[in-house]
Amino acid sequence: MKRFYVVLLALGLITAFSLPVYAVDLTLSGDWYTRSWYVSNVNMATGPGYSANNSEALLETRTRLAPHLTISEGLYFDMRLDALENVWGDRSWGTSPGNTLGYSQTGMRVQSPQGQQILAQQNIEIQRAWVTAVTPIGALLVGYQPFSRWGTSFGDSDMSVPGVTYAAESGPLTFIAQWGRYIEGQNDTFGGTVGGTGVPAVNAVDSDYDEYQVGAIYKFTGGETGLALQYIRIATTRAYPMLLGITSPSNPNDANYDATQYVYGFDPYFKYTLGPLYIEGEFLYGLGKYADFENNSVVGKDIDVNTMDAYLNAKVNVGPAYVGGMFAYAEGNDPDRPNMLSGGVSKWLQLGSDFSPCLILWNSDYTNIVGSLKGAIPLIPGIDVPAANGSFIPTSPYSHMVDAYFDNAWLYQFYAGVKPIPKLELKGIFSYAYADEKPTLLEWMPQSASNPKFVGKNYGEELDITATYMIFKNLSFMLGGGYLWTGDYFKGTDPSATVQNNYLITSKLALNF
């Protein structure tokens, strides 16, 4: 009954927004899906000190609604609502059992009412709500809106961020300017703590997280090209230096480590079609400071950022079939430069979850539902698992597990597909990946006997096969499987560890409208 009232309230809100005006056109789009997973070998490692291999079988679902209201010519209001985004039967949510503070699957902070344990999305989460005003000098978007998407899917994430976007067109040229406020540090507190972490804030003044972006897109016959310049400033680490991931577990909020983080980004891309050939590419370069310390005399040198990623994909259509190849590169951290962050930037800034090049490796759905790929990789307290005091950074650049964010890797992929009948598509993908650098266990510290390098660089080879059938125009069913020949990267720092292969079988019933 409670769910019914929440749904009724949400629909009432949509109706209420339309009451002050008399001529509102409502267009409703969205999607729904239910997906099944069977994973044969979640742990992928055996031996003393490692968890026994185990399989996992589960189902997940999500309902998404995107109402679009035309208030008047040139004035629009949009929303996005997600409901029941969870694993079937899952009644637990949060960073630890009984925890009342945590984050939703969109990364938005949530707090369970009346101190109860956080649960999976039982009701409706309104993720986005923004107004678009189209004027003679351009369009202005204000409110919680889509963010972190530019060019191709490489480096993109489906984020909902409060901010302001300005866009203007002049012939084939489009100009875009954006500002987003990811975290309001002054008010992002629960009982005097930053980010709902439970750790008291040290310096809550000037502790915001903002992103600024300007870009231009030029469209020409057969394609388009664009360039974006970004500036990201994160001052939450001034209030909560534990977020750096390098403080002592005994004193995670040590004020000596107060620091500001910032990155300047350079992001060109292109897309081009020539007859049966389609090709796209993107290049990302970033530099700045992962830790611009306020007390260098105590903690030492700053940690700089200098990173580069690249992506290229080419596809050729041959009648009802197609073949293609894809290359992707993400720089890793050089163990000889512990004060330079070259890898892990995508994890730190949570960029690239849209990419998902494989069914297992770097797949955001696999990561969200099954978990990160670990093998025998050591877990770092406070980064991969909660520290003794319960503090935890799930998106640290110093985590070595393979998750939704493409990082420290060279990836070569070949794929082919065919539509034997109009409603059926068969696709096969073969991928080979290895690490750019063999990381040390604690990358912000020099290599030593107590801080060894990883054993190997090979992530492995993966074969994915999917079949998608259109039951109706808006209803599809996908059946697929993936097999990972696990590489020695997953031995971590233990040469005696034994890694084992992993495979999955998945299906997805999807409705789009």
N, C-alpha and C positions, 0 to 999 in steps of 0.2 A: 504494500500500500504506500509505503514511504517513497518508493521509486516512482509510483504513479503521480504522487503530488509534485515531485521534483520535475518530472517531464511536463506536467501541467503548468508549473510555474515558469519553466523555460519558454514554453509556447506562449504563455501569457505575456512574458517580457517582449517577445517578438511582436505580438499584437499591440502592446502598449506603445512601442516605438512608432507604430503607424497611426496612432490616434490623433496626434496634432495636425496631421495632414490628411487631405481628402482624396488625393489621387496618387496612391502608392502601388507600384507594380512589384509583386513579389515573385522572384524566380528561385526555386529550390533545387540545388544539385547536391551530390554527395556520393558516398559509397558505403558498402557493407561487405565484410568478408568473414569467413571462418576458415581456419587453416589448421591442418594436422601436421605433427612432427613425430618422426621416430629417428632417434640418434643412437647409433650402435655403441659408441665408445666416447663418452663425454670427457673422461680424464686423459686418455691418449698416452699414458705412461704407467709403467709397472716397476716394481722394485721396492726395497726397504725404504720406508719413510714416505711413500706415495700412496694415495688413495687407490683402492681397488677399482678396476675399470667397471663402469656401470653404464647401462643404456637408459634412455629417457624417451617416454612417449607421452605426448600431451596435445591438447587442442587450444587454440586461441581465437579471439574474435575482436572485431571493432566495428562500431557504427559511427559514421561521420556525416554531418549535415552542414551545408554551406549556403545559408540563405543570403540572397542578394536583393536589396530593396532599391528601386529607382524612385527617389523622392520627387525629383523634377529633372528637367533636362540638365545634364551636367552635374547632378548631385546624387550620390549613391551611398548606401550604407551596407557593409558586409560583415558577416560573422562566420565563425567556424566552431562547431560544437562536436565533441567526441563523447561517446557513451559506451560503457561496457568494454573498454579497451583492456582486456586482461586474458589470462589463461582460464579456461573453463574450470570452475570450482575453486579458484584461488581466492583465499580469504586472508592473505597476509600481504603487507606492503610496508615499506620503510627501510631504514638503514640497519636496523637490528630488531630482534623480537621485542615487542612492547614499546618500541620507539614511537613517540607521537609527532616527530618532526621528520620531514623527508622531502622527496622531490617526485613529481609526477613523471610519466614517461616522456613528456615534452620538455622536461628540465625546469618546469615552473615549481616554485616552492609551495608546498601545501602543509597544512596542519590539521590533524584530525580534531573534530569538535569534542569538547568535554574530556580531553585527555585520553581518548580511546586510541587503540593501536591503529595506525594508518592501514587502510584496506585498499585493494585494487579498485579501479574505477567502477564503483557500484552505480553511480548516477551520471550526471552530465557535467562535463568540464567545458566551460566556454573558454576556448583558447585564444580566439581572435575577435576583435570588434573594431572596425575602423571606418572613418568617413573619407570619401573621395569627392573632391570638388574640382571639376574641370573648368578652368578659366581661359580667357584668350591668351594668357601668357604661360600656360602649362597646367598640369594636374598636381594637386596637393593631397597627400594621403596622411591622415593623422589618427593614431591609436595603435592598438595591438595588431600587428600586421605581419605578413611573411618577411623573413629576413634571411641573410646568409645564403643567397642564391645568386649566382652570376655565371654567365657563359654556359659551359657544359655542366654535367652532373658531377664532374671531378672537383672535389673540394667543397661541394655544396651540402648543406644540412637544412632540413625542413624546420626552421625555428620560428617561434612566435615571440616577437619582441615589441615592446612599446616604443614608438618612435615616430619620426616624420620623414616622408619621402616627397621629393619634388621631381617631376619628370616633364620634359618639354621636347617637342619634335619640330624639326625644320628640314623638310625634304627627306632625304635618306638618313639623316642624322638624328639620334635621340640622345639627349643629355639627362643624366640622373644624379641626384644628390640625396644622401640619406644620413640620418642620425638615429641611433638606437640606444636606449638606456637598458642594459641587461640587468644591472643591479643598482638599486638606490641604497648606497651604503649607510647613509645616515639613519634610515628607517628600516633597513633589512635586518631586524632584530627580533628575537623572541626572548623576553626576559633578560635583556642586556647582552645577548650574544649575537654574533655576526652569522648570517646565513642559516640560522637554525641549527648551528653545530653543537650547541651546548657549551662552547668554550667562551668565556667572557671576552668582550671586545676590549682591545688595548687602545686603539686610536681610531675612533669611529668618525672623525672629521675628515672630509675629503677621502672617502673610501668607495667611490662609485666605479662602475664598470660601463664604459661607453665605447661605441664604435661610430666612426665617421667614414663615409665613402662618397667619392665622386667618380662618375664614369661616363663614357660615351660609347654608343653603338652605331656603326655605319653599315647600312644594308645596301647590297648591290645585287646584280643579276646572279642568281644561283646561290647566294649566301649572305653572310654577315660577319663582321669582326668587331671586337670591342676591347676596351681597356678600362680597368678600374684601379683607382688608387685608394688605399684604405689606411686608416689610422685607428688603432685599438689601444685604449688606455684602461688599465685595470689597477685601481688603487685599493681594492679590498684587501690586498696583502699588506697594506699599511695598518689595517685594523686587525688582521688575522694572518700573521706570517706563517702559520701552520699550512696555509694553502700552497706555499712554495714546495712543500714536501721534503725540505732539507733540514728542518729544525730537529732538535733532540726530542725523542719520544717522551723524555722525562719533563721537558719544558717546551711543549709544542708552540706556545704562543709567546716565545721569547721576544721581547720588544727590541732586542739588539738586531733582529732580522727584519724589522720593518722595512718594506721595500715597495716601490712602484714598478709596475710592468707596463711595457708598451711595445707595439709592433707597427712598423710601416710596411704596407703590402703593395705589391705591384703585380697585376693580374690581367694579362692579355689573353684573348681566345679568338678562335675562328671556327666557322662552319661553312662548308661548301659542297654543293652538289653539281656534278658534271655528268650528264647522261645517267648511266647506271651506277656511277661511283658517288659515294658520300664519304666525306672525310671531315673530321673535327679534331681540334687540339686545344690545349690550354697549358699555360706556364704560370707558376706561382713563385714569387720570390719575396721573402720577408727578412727584415732586419730590425733590431731594436734591443730591448733589454728584458730578459726574463726576470731579473732581480736587480733593480737599481737601488742598492742598499743605502739607507740613511746613516749607517754607522760602519763605514768601511774599516775604520781602525780596529774594530772588534771582530768582524766577520770576514774581512778580506775583500778580494776583488769582486766586482759585479759579475753577474752571469749574463753574457751577451746572447743575442739571437741573430743567427745568420743561416737561413734555410732556403731550400729550393725544391720544388716539385714540378713534374712534367707529365703530360698525358697526350696520347695520339691514338686515334681510332679510325680505321678505314673499312668500309663495307661496300661490296659490289653485289647488285641485284642481277640475277640471271634467271629470267622468267619467274616461275613460282618459288625459286630458291635464292639463297644469298650466302655469301662467304665473307669472312672478314678477319681482321687481326687487330689487336689492341696492345699498346705498350703503356705502362705507367711506372713512374719513379717517384719515390719520396726519400729524401735524404735522411740518413741516420746520424746519431751522435758519434763523434770521433773520440775514442777512449783517451787519446793523447791531448784532448782539449776539454778538460772537465769544466772550465769556465765559459764554454761556448755551447749553446743549445742549438743544434742543427736538426735534430730529430725530435719527434714527440710533439711538435707544434700543433698538428691536427688534433691530437688527443687533448692537449691543453685548451685549445680554443673550440673544441667540439665541432670540427669542420670535416665534412666528407662522408657523413652517414648516408647520403643519397647515392653514393657511388656503388657500393655493394657489387663488386665484379664477379663474385663466385657465390655458390650456395653455402659454403662453409667459411672459407678464408675471407676476412673483412666484410662479412655480411651483417648488416645492421639488424635484420630480423632474427638471425641466429643468435647474435649477441644479446638482444633484448629478451629473448624467450629462453634460450638454452644457457647462455653465458659466454664469457670469453674463452678462447682456446688457450689452455695452460700447459698441458703436458707436465714436464718436470721443472718448469720455470719457477724459480724461487719467488715466493710471495713476500713483498716488502711491507712491513707493518706501517700503517698510516697511509699507504698508497694503494696496495692491492687488497689489504684486509685491515680491519680496524686495529689501531694501536691499543696499548694497554689502557689508555684513558678513554677509548671509544672514538677518538677522532679518525677521520677517514676521508681521502680525496679520490673519488672514483674516476677522475679525468686527469690524472697527473701525467705530464710528459715523460716521467721516469718509469712508468709501468711498462713491463716487457711483454705482457700477454697480448695476444692478437685479438682485437675487438672490432668495433664498427668503423674505426678510423684508420685509413690506409697510411702506414708509417714505416720508415726504415726498410724500404723494399724496392726491389726490381721485379716487375711483373710482366710476363709475356703471355699473351692469350690468343688462341685461334678458335674461331667459332664458325658454325654453318647451320643453316636452317632451311626448311622447305615447307610449303603449304600444298600437300598432296590433294586436298580439297579446300574450298574457300573457308570453311569453318574450323579447320584443324591446322595448327602450326607445330612442327617438331623442330627442336633446337638442341645442338650439342656444343659444349664449350670445353676446351682443354687449356689448363693454366699451369704455368711453371713460375715459381717465385723463390727468391732468396733475399737475404738481408743485405742492405747496403754496408752496414758495419756490424761487427761482432761487439755487442755492448758489454760493458762491465755491469756487475750487479747494481752498484750505486754509482750512477753516471756522473754525479756532481762531485765525486771524489776521485783522486788518482788511482790507477790500477795498482793492485798489490796482491799479496798472497791471501789476504782476507777480503779482497775486492776483485775477484778473478773475472776474466772474460768468459763469454759463452763458449760452449764447445764447438758449435757449428753455425753456419749461416743459411742452410737450406730450409725453407719453410715446407717445401714439398711440391708435389704435383697433384692437381685436382681435375677430375672429369665430372662434368655436370650434364645431365640429359633431362629435358622437360618436354611435355606434350600439353598444349593448351587447346581446348575445344570450346567454341562459342555455342552454348546451348540455345541462347536467345541473343538478340542484338546487344543487350546490356548485361547478360549473365554468362560467365565463363567458368570453366573448370580446368584447373591445372594439376597435373601429376608429374612429379619429378623425383630425381635422385642424384646424389652427389657422392663421390668417393675421393677421399684424401689419402694419398700416400705420404704419410707424415715424415717430415725431414728432421735433421739433427738439431735444428734451432731449438726444438721443443725439449731437448735434453737440458737446456739451461746451462748451468755451470757444472753439472755432474756428468763426467764422461762415462760413469758406470750405469747411468739410467738407460732404460729400454723404452723406446717410444713405439706405439702401435698405431696402425691405420684407423681411420674413422670413416663411416659412411652414414648418410641420412636418406630417408624417404619422406617426401612431403607432398601434400595436396592442398589445393586452395579453391574454394568456391567463392567467387567474387561478383558482386552486383554493383554496377555503376549507373548513375542517373543524373 
